[in-house]
Amino acid sequence: MLTPGRIAIFVLFCLRRACVAAMRPALASGLLWFALVSVSSVHAQGVVLDGLSSGMLGRAGTVMLEHGSAFSAEEALALQRQGAFKGAGVAVPKFGIGSQPVWFHLSVDNRGDRAVSRRLLAGVSWIERLDVFIVRGGVPVSQWGAGDGDASRRHPLGSLGYAFDHDFEPGITEILLRAETADPLVLPVRLLSPDAATAAMRLQDYGYGMLYGFLLALIAYNAMLYAGLRDSSHLNYALYLATFILLNISYSGRGYEWLWPESVIFQQYVTLVLMVLFGCAGLRFASSFLELGRLHPQAERGVRVLMWIGLGAIALTVVMQSQAAAAVVAFVFVLAFSVLMVGLGVLSLRHGRRPASYFLAGAVVAMAGAAVTATSVWAGLPYSEAFFHAAELGMVVEGSLLALALAYRMRLVQAARTEAEHLSRIDPLTGLLNRRAFLGLAEGVWSTAARKGRPLSIILIDLDHFKAINDTYGHETGDRALMAVAGALNRNCRRGDISARWGGEEFILLLPETSAEQARTMAVRLLSDIRSMPVSDQAGAACLSASLGVVERRKHEVLEALIREADGCMYEAKRAGRGCVRGVSDARGDTALAAD
């Protein structure tokens, strides 16, 4: 997955360092200039100020690449008069990475009879040096300096670029720009009315406000989930989003405008370092979310090694104060991060990890957005505001998909926990409650009966000669015998009765609102049902029998006392020859024998 947001732009920043080191700048610039001139060799005629739209003005201007030493404004104007400037042929001229400085000329015709105020928006936030000249009658009358290469120069207004206000007098006014940067040189130029400029600024602020608000809400939500659930995936996702916000603030020019306006050196490295940190945060989130340590330990070790290599390399380049090396490190790391994120999503999806489908979809969307932004800034697609912000849109969609992935994963975890809790209460062989679950449910029934003085009885059942069944017919037949008894309990129990496997070949049945005589009648019916279910095997058929003890609550203070007495009655049934029912009458307190 390519890094979301406008990271693609700064990937290009890194690449141009390598280009500058590997190519002769004059050759690269010459090729770009040839491609630009081949688009249009016709001189543009400028613009009429009245009724001018808010669109880009590249086609109305002319451009020239500067070779050799820097030109003065007068020299550039002289060359423009001699026809050295050529029509840009596109709405926004682009010159690639490591380009020579570029001059841009635009004629503005105010056909009215009074001055008109306009705001000139030019360049992008990462241009290192931008000089603006206002020319009247062939003579520069105003000049401004901007760019992030000098803290004393004008700072950008976010993604709008650099802003300059001017009152255009009636007649022809010329605008002359000189742009210089080693990063991708993109030169959007717009002339806006004060109202349109305010609207553009408001739209940018609202857009970034919505973006940051959405991401901050996701950060807060996942931070709270981490505090409650202690699932590291939520914490790592919050850190991933927080790192993107910092990176976005950096490369959009807001950081240089708001946070470190006087630190040019910091500005040179902060975005490159944040690129590596963002990639590390993304890989850390992927590792925890996809459970690489448990499911794919080799992939998890590879992710960890890549993270340490990236962090160590970028730290070394900063210490050595080598911006070109830092750019190469950041580019290579982001490339590896992008490929690895998609690969991890595919790997997890192939191994049946259903949440990985959301993860992979988010990776694809973010990659598409970053690719559109990268090609619109460098080469391929034409530059436009929509394409420029495609990566941010990709980040929003990716954030939504990853939030859904986390929610889906949390639902799976909760379902697994619920299933585990259910299985911990159920005997896996018979499907009845186990002893712990029985006691938990029986306590509430016991409390109600004791508080309201209602009848309550217990039947304790032990399968006769169970060891002999296992020894003669095998344990599989013994298991079938236990399941047959469980089936008899399920068939004879009423709604509200609680049955469970008490342990081994013993079963228990709690009967609310049931007297001793009623419980004894049910015990006899159960015994008859059990006797009628022979369990067949290749070695023959095993006839089942059981001993049952029946007791009604009388003066018992606790449930355990009632169970102990039922256990005693069950053993009395065994001593009486098995295959019978013994119990204690609620009225007489003596032991009574049910009919066999």
C-alpha positions in Angstrom: 0.0 0.0 0.0 1.4 3.4 -1.0 1.4 5.7 2.0 -1.8 7.6 2.2 -2.3 11.3 2.2 0.0 13.3 0.0 2.9 11.1 1.0 3.4 10.3 -2.7 4.5 13.9 -3.2 7.3 13.4 -0.7 8.2 10.1 -2.2 9.0 12.1 -5.3 11.0 14.5 -3.1 13.1 11.6 -2.1 13.5 10.4 -5.7 14.6 13.7 -7.0 17.6 13.6 -4.7 18.6 10.3 -6.3 17.9 11.8 -9.7 20.2 14.8 -9.0 22.9 12.5 -7.9 22.6 10.1 -10.8 21.9 12.5 -13.7 23.3 15.7 -14.9 20.6 18.3 -14.1 21.2 20.0 -17.4 20.3 16.9 -19.4 17.3 16.1 -17.3 16.0 19.7 -17.6 16.7 19.7 -21.3 14.6 16.6 -21.8 11.7 18.1 -19.7 12.0 21.4 -21.6 11.8 19.6 -24.9 8.7 17.7 -23.9 7.1 21.0 -22.6 7.9 23.0 -25.8 6.6 20.2 -28.0 3.2 20.6 -26.4 2.9 24.2 -27.6 5.2 26.7 -29.3 2.6 29.4 -29.5 3.0 32.4 -27.3 0.0 32.9 -25.0 -1.9 36.1 -25.2 -2.5 36.7 -21.4 -5.9 37.1 -19.7 -8.6 39.8 -19.4 -9.2 40.6 -15.8 -12.9 41.3 -16.1 -14.9 38.1 -15.8 -11.8 36.0 -15.2 -12.7 32.6 -13.7 -10.9 31.1 -10.7 -9.3 28.3 -12.8 -5.6 27.7 -13.4 -3.9 30.1 -15.8 -1.0 28.0 -17.2 -2.4 28.1 -20.8 -2.6 31.8 -20.7 1.1 32.2 -19.7 4.5 31.4 -21.1 7.5 29.7 -19.5 11.2 29.5 -19.8 13.8 27.3 -18.1 16.8 29.2 -16.7 20.2 27.9 -17.7 23.5 29.0 -16.3 23.6 31.8 -13.7 20.4 33.3 -12.3 18.7 36.0 -14.4 17.4 39.3 -13.0 13.8 40.3 -13.6 15.0 42.7 -16.3 17.0 40.1 -18.1 14.1 37.7 -18.0 11.8 40.4 -19.4 14.2 41.0 -22.2 14.3 37.4 -23.1 10.5 37.3 -23.0 10.4 40.1 -25.5 12.8 38.2 -27.7 10.5 35.2 -27.8 12.6 32.9 -25.5 9.4 32.1 -23.5 7.2 29.4 -24.9 3.5 28.6 -24.3 3.0 26.2 -21.5 0.1 24.4 -23.2 -1.3 23.0 -20.0 -3.4 24.5 -17.2 -0.6 23.8 -14.6 3.0 23.5 -15.9 5.1 20.7 -14.4 8.8 20.3 -14.7 9.7 17.2 -12.7 12.3 16.5 -10.2 15.6 18.3 -10.2 14.5 20.9 -12.7 16.3 24.1 -13.6 14.7 27.2 -12.2 11.6 28.2 -14.2 10.3 31.7 -15.2 6.6 32.2 -15.8 5.1 35.2 -17.6 1.5 36.3 -17.6 -0.1 39.4 -19.0 -3.2 40.8 -17.3 -5.4 43.2 -19.1 -7.6 45.4 -16.9 -10.0 47.0 -19.4 -11.9 49.0 -16.8 -11.3 52.5 -15.6 -10.2 51.8 -12.0 -7.9 49.5 -10.1 -9.1 46.0 -9.3 -7.9 44.0 -6.3 -6.9 40.4 -6.9 -5.0 37.7 -5.0 -2.3 35.9 -6.8 -2.0 32.2 -5.7 1.1 30.7 -7.1 3.3 27.6 -6.6 3.0 24.7 -4.1 4.0 24.6 -0.4 7.3 22.8 -1.0 8.9 25.3 -3.4 12.1 26.4 -1.9 12.3 29.8 -3.6 9.6 31.8 -5.4 10.1 35.4 -6.6 7.2 37.4 -7.8 7.5 40.6 -9.9 4.7 43.0 -10.9 5.7 44.8 -14.1 4.1 48.0 -15.5 5.4 49.6 -18.7 8.3 47.1 -18.9 9.6 48.1 -15.4 9.2 46.0 -12.2 7.2 48.0 -9.7 6.6 45.5 -7.0 8.5 42.4 -5.8 7.8 39.6 -3.2 9.8 36.7 -2.0 8.5 33.4 -0.8 9.5 29.8 -0.3 10.5 27.3 2.5 14.2 27.6 1.8 14.5 30.9 3.8 12.6 31.5 7.1 12.5 35.3 6.3 10.5 34.7 3.1 6.7 34.5 2.9 5.2 31.2 4.1 2.6 29.1 2.2 -1.1 29.1 2.9 -1.3 25.3 3.1 -2.1 23.6 -0.2 -3.1 26.9 -1.8 0.5 27.7 -2.3 1.8 31.3 -1.8 -0.5 34.3 -1.7 0.2 37.8 -3.0 -2.4 40.7 -3.0 -2.2 43.4 -5.7 -4.4 46.2 -7.1 -4.2 45.9 -10.9 -4.4 49.4 -12.5 -6.2 49.9 -15.8 -4.2 48.7 -18.8 -1.7 45.9 -19.1 0.1 44.5 -16.0 2.6 41.8 -16.3 3.3 39.1 -13.7 6.7 37.5 -13.7 7.4 34.5 -11.5 10.7 32.7 -10.9 10.3 29.3 -9.2 13.2 27.1 -7.9 13.2 23.8 -6.1 14.9 20.5 -6.2 11.6 18.8 -5.4 8.9 18.2 -8.0 8.5 21.6 -9.6 4.7 22.3 -10.1 3.6 25.8 -10.9 -0.1 26.4 -10.5 -1.1 30.1 -10.9 -4.5 31.6 -10.1 -5.9 35.1 -9.9 -8.8 35.4 -7.5 -11.1 38.1 -6.3 -11.0 38.8 -2.6 -14.3 36.9 -2.2 -13.1 34.0 -4.2 -9.8 33.9 -2.4 -11.7 33.9 0.9 -13.9 31.1 -0.3 -10.9 29.1 -1.4 -9.3 29.6 1.9 -12.4 28.6 3.7 -12.9 25.5 1.6 -9.3 24.4 2.3 -9.8 25.0 6.1 -13.1 23.2 6.1 -11.6 20.3 4.1 -8.6 19.9 6.4 -10.8 20.4 9.4 -13.1 17.6 8.3 -10.1 15.4 7.5 -8.4 16.0 10.9 -11.7 15.8 12.7 -12.5 12.4 11.2 -9.1 11.1 11.9 -9.0 12.5 15.5 -12.4 10.9 16.1 -11.0 7.6 15.0 -8.0 8.1 17.2 -10.0 8.9 20.3 -12.4 6.0 19.7 -9.6 3.5 19.3 -7.7 4.9 22.3 -10.8 4.4 24.4 -11.2 0.8 23.0 -7.6 0.1 23.9 -8.1 1.5 27.4 -11.1 -0.8 27.9 -10.1 -3.9 26.0 -6.3 -3.8 26.1 -6.1 -4.9 22.5 -2.9 -3.5 21.1 -4.4 -3.3 17.5 -6.5 -0.3 18.6 -3.5 1.5 20.1 -1.4 0.8 17.1 -4.1 2.0 14.8 -4.5 5.2 16.8 -0.7 5.8 16.5 -0.8 5.1 12.8 -3.5 7.7 12.2 -1.8 10.2 14.5 1.5 9.8 12.6 -0.4 10.5 9.3 -1.9 13.7 10.7 1.6 14.9 11.7 2.9 14.0 8.2 0.0 15.7 6.5 0.6 18.9 8.6 4.3 18.7 7.6 4.0 18.2 3.8 1.0 20.5 3.4 3.0 23.4 4.7 0.9 23.9 7.8 3.8 22.8 10.0 6.2 25.3 8.5 3.5 27.9 8.8 2.3 27.2 12.4 4.8 25.1 14.3 8.4 25.7 13.1 8.3 28.9 11.0 11.9 29.8 11.8 13.5 26.4 11.5 14.6 25.8 7.9 16.9 22.9 8.7 14.1 21.1 10.6 11.8 21.7 7.6 14.3 19.9 5.4 14.3 16.7 7.4 11.0 16.5 9.3 8.9 15.2 6.4 11.5 12.6 5.5 11.7 11.4 9.1 7.9 11.3 9.4 7.6 9.3 6.3 9.7 6.5 7.9 7.8 6.9 11.2 4.5 6.6 9.4 5.6 3.5 7.6 6.8 2.0 10.9 3.4 2.8 12.5 1.6 1.2 9.6 3.7 -1.9 9.7 3.3 -2.2 13.5 -0.5 -1.9 13.1 -0.6 -4.5 10.4 1.5 -6.9 12.5 -0.8 -6.7 15.5 -4.1 -6.6 13.5 -3.2 -9.5 11.3 -1.7 -11.4 14.3 1.6 -12.1 12.4 3.4 -13.1 15.6 1.0 -16.0 16.1 0.0 -16.9 12.5 3.1 -15.9 10.4 6.1 -15.6 12.7 8.6 -15.3 9.8 6.6 -12.5 8.3 6.5 -10.8 11.7 10.3 -11.0 12.0 10.7 -9.6 8.5 8.5 -6.6 9.4 10.5 -6.0 12.6 13.8 -6.1 10.8 12.6 -3.7 8.1 11.4 -1.2 10.7 14.7 -1.2 12.6 16.6 -0.8 9.3 14.4 2.2 8.3 14.7 3.9 11.7 18.5 3.3 11.9 19.2 4.5 8.4 17.1 7.7 8.7 18.7 8.5 12.0 22.2 8.1 10.5 21.4 10.4 7.6 20.1 13.1 9.9 23.2 12.8 12.2 25.4 13.1 9.0 23.2 16.0 7.8 22.9 14.4 4.4 19.5 15.4 3.1 20.0 13.6 -0.2 20.8 10.3 1.6 17.8 10.9 3.9 15.6 11.3 0.8 16.8 8.0 -0.7 16.3 6.2 2.6 12.8 7.5 2.9 11.9 6.7 -0.6 13.3 3.1 -0.4 11.6 2.5 2.9 8.2 3.8 1.7 8.5 1.6 -1.4 9.2 -1.4 0.8 6.4 -0.4 3.2 3.9 -0.1 0.4 4.7 -3.5 -1.2 4.8 -5.2 2.2 1.5 -3.9 3.4 -0.3 -5.2 0.3 1.6 -8.5 0.6 0.7 -8.9 4.2 -3.0 -8.4 3.4 -2.9 -11.0 0.6 -1.0 -13.4 2.8 -3.6 -13.2 5.6 -6.5 -13.4 3.2 -5.1 -16.5 1.6 -4.9 -18.1 5.0 -8.6 -17.5 5.7 -8.3 -14.3 7.9 -11.7 -12.8 7.1 -10.8 -9.3 8.5 -7.9 -9.2 6.1 -10.4 -8.5 3.3 -11.1 -5.0 4.8 -7.4 -4.5 5.3 -6.6 -5.4 1.7 -9.4 -3.2 0.3 -8.1 -0.3 2.3 -4.6 -0.9 1.0 -5.8 -0.9 -2.6 -7.9 2.3 -2.2 -5.0 4.1 -0.5 -2.6 2.9 -3.2 -4.9 4.2 -6.0 -5.3 7.6 -4.3 -1.5 7.9 -3.8 -0.8 6.9 -7.4 -3.2 9.5 -8.8 -1.6 12.2 -6.6 1.9 11.1 -7.5 1.3 11.0 -11.2 -0.5 14.3 -11.2 2.4 16.0 -9.4 5.3 14.4 -11.2 4.4 12.9 -14.6 1.4 11.2 -16.2 -1.9 12.7 -15.2 -2.5 16.4 -15.5 -2.2 18.4 -12.3 -5.6 19.4 -10.7 -6.9 20.1 -7.3 -9.0 16.9 -7.4 -6.0 14.7 -8.3 -3.8 16.5 -5.9 -6.1 15.6 -3.0 -6.9 12.0 -4.2 -4.4 10.5 -1.7 -6.2 12.3 1.2 -9.5 10.9 0.0 -7.8 7.5 -0.2 -6.7 7.9 3.4 -10.2 8.7 4.5 -11.6 5.6 2.7 -8.8 3.5 4.1 -9.4 4.8 7.6 -13.1 3.9 7.3 -12.3 0.4 6.0 -9.7 -0.3 8.7 -12.2 0.9 11.3 -14.7 -1.6 9.9 -12.0 -4.2 10.0 -11.3 -3.5 13.6 -15.0 -3.6 14.4 -15.4 -6.9 12.5 -12.4 -8.4 14.3 -13.8 -7.2 17.6 -17.1 -8.9 16.8 -15.3 -12.1 16.0 -13.4 -12.0 19.2 -16.6 -11.3 21.2 -18.3 -14.2 19.4 -15.3 -16.5 20.1 -15.4 -15.4 23.8 -19.1 -16.1 24.0 -18.6 -19.5 22.4 -15.8 -20.3 24.8 -17.9 -19.3 27.8 -20.7 -21.4 26.5 -18.4 -24.4 25.9 -17.0 -23.9 29.4 -20.5 -24.5 30.8 -21.4 -27.5 28.6 -20.3 -31.1 28.9 -18.8 -31.8 25.4 -20.0 -35.4 25.2 -23.6 -35.2 26.3 -24.4 -31.5 25.6 -25.8 -31.1 29.2 -24.6 -28.5 31.7 -21.5 -29.4 33.6 -21.2 -29.3 37.4 -20.1 -25.7 37.6 -22.8 -24.4 35.3 -25.4 -26.4 37.2 -24.4 -25.0 40.5 -24.5 -21.5 39.1 -28.1 -21.9 37.9 -29.3 -24.0 40.8 -28.3 -21.4 43.4 -30.9 -18.9 42.0 -33.7 -21.5 42.0 -32.7 -22.7 45.5 -32.8 -19.1 46.8 -36.3 -18.5 45.3 -37.7 -21.8 46.8 -36.2 -21.1 50.2 -37.4 -17.5 50.4 -40.9 -18.3 49.2 -41.3 -21.7 50.9 -41.9 -23.5 47.6 -41.3 -27.2 47.0 -38.0 -28.2 45.3 -36.7 -31.7 44.6 -33.5 -33.3 43.3 -32.9 -36.5 41.4 -29.4 -38.0 41.4 -28.8 -40.7 38.8 -25.9 -43.2 38.5 -25.5 -45.5 35.5 -25.2 -49.1 36.8 -22.2 -51.3 35.9 -20.7 -48.6 33.7 -17.1 -49.9 34.1 -18.3 -53.3 32.9 -19.8 -51.7 29.9 -16.5 -50.0 29.0 -14.5 -53.1 29.6 -16.8 -55.4 27.7 -17.9 -53.2 24.8 -15.3 -50.5 24.7 -15.3 -46.8 25.5 -17.2 -45.8 22.4 -20.1 -47.9 23.6 -19.7 -46.3 27.0 -19.9 -42.9 25.5 -23.1 -43.8 23.6 -24.6 -45.0 26.9 -23.9 -41.7 28.5 -25.4 -39.9 25.6 -28.5 -42.1 25.8 -29.0 -41.2 29.4 -28.6 -37.5 28.5 -31.3 -38.0 25.8 -33.6 -39.6 28.4 -33.2 -36.5 30.6 -33.9 -34.1 27.8 -37.1 -36.0 26.8 -38.5 -36.2 30.3 -37.4 -32.7 31.7 -40.0 -30.0 31.9 -39.4 -26.3 31.1 -37.7 -24.9 34.1 -36.0 -28.1 35.2 -32.2 -28.1 35.3 -30.3 -31.2 34.2 -26.5 -31.7 34.1 -23.8 -34.3 34.0 -22.6 -34.4 37.6 -19.4 -36.3 36.8 -18.4 -39.6 35.3 -21.5 -41.7 34.9 -23.6 -39.6 37.3 -26.3 -37.1 36.3 -28.4 -34.7 38.4 -31.8 -33.1 37.9 -33.2 -30.1 39.8 -37.0 -29.9 39.8 -38.5 -26.6 40.9 -42.1 -26.6 42.2 -42.0 -30.3 42.6 -42.8 -32.4 45.7 -41.1 -35.7 46.6 -44.0 -37.8 45.3 -43.9 -35.9 41.9 -40.1 -36.3 41.7 -40.4 -40.0 42.5 -42.9 -40.4 39.7 -40.5 -38.7 37.3 -37.6 -40.8 38.6 -39.5 -44.0 37.9 -40.3 -42.8 34.4 -36.6 -42.0 33.8 -35.6 -45.4 35.0 -38.0 -47.0 32.6 -36.8 -44.9 29.7 -33.2 -45.8 30.4 -33.9 -49.5 30.6 -35.7 -49.4 27.2 -32.6 -48.1 25.4 -30.1 -50.9 24.7 -26.8 -49.7 23.3 -25.7 -52.0 20.5 -22.1 -52.8 19.4 -20.4 -55.3 17.2 -19.8 -57.3 20.4 -23.5 -57.3 21.2 -26.1 -55.2 22.9 -25.5 -53.6 26.4 -28.7 -53.3 28.5 -28.7 -50.1 30.5 -29.8 -49.6 34.1 -29.5 -46.9 36.7 -29.8 -46.2 40.4 -31.7 -43.0 41.4 -31.9 -41.0 44.6 -34.8 -38.6 45.1 -35.0 -36.0 47.9 -37.3 -33.0 48.5 -36.1 -29.8 50.2 -37.2 -29.8 53.9 -35.0 -28.2 56.5 -31.9 -28.1 54.4 -30.0 -24.8 54.9 -27.9 -25.0 51.7 -28.2 -26.7 48.3 -25.2 -28.8 49.0 -26.9 -30.5 51.9 -29.8 -31.5 49.7 -27.4 -32.9 47.1 -25.6 -34.9 49.7 -28.8 -36.4 50.9 -29.8 -37.3 47.4 -26.4 -38.9 46.9 -27.0 -41.0 50.0 -30.4 -42.2 48.7 -28.7 -43.1 45.3 -26.1 -45.3 47.1 -28.9 -46.9 49.1 -30.5 -47.8 45.7 -27.3 -49.4 44.7 -27.1 -51.4 47.9 -30.6 -52.5 47.3 -29.6 -54.2 44.1 -29.4 -51.3 41.6 -32.0 -50.5 38.9 -34.3 -48.9 41.5 -35.3 -45.6 43.0 -34.8 -44.6 46.7 -35.9 -41.4 48.2 -36.9 -39.4 51.4 -40.6 -38.5 51.9 -41.2 -34.8 52.7 -43.9 -35.8 55.3 -42.5 -38.8 57.1 -38.8 -38.3 56.5 -38.4 -42.1 55.9 -37.0 -43.9 53.0 -39.5 -45.1 50.4 -39.0 -47.5 47.5 -40.5 -46.8 44.1 -41.8 -49.6 42.1 -39.3 -51.1 39.7 
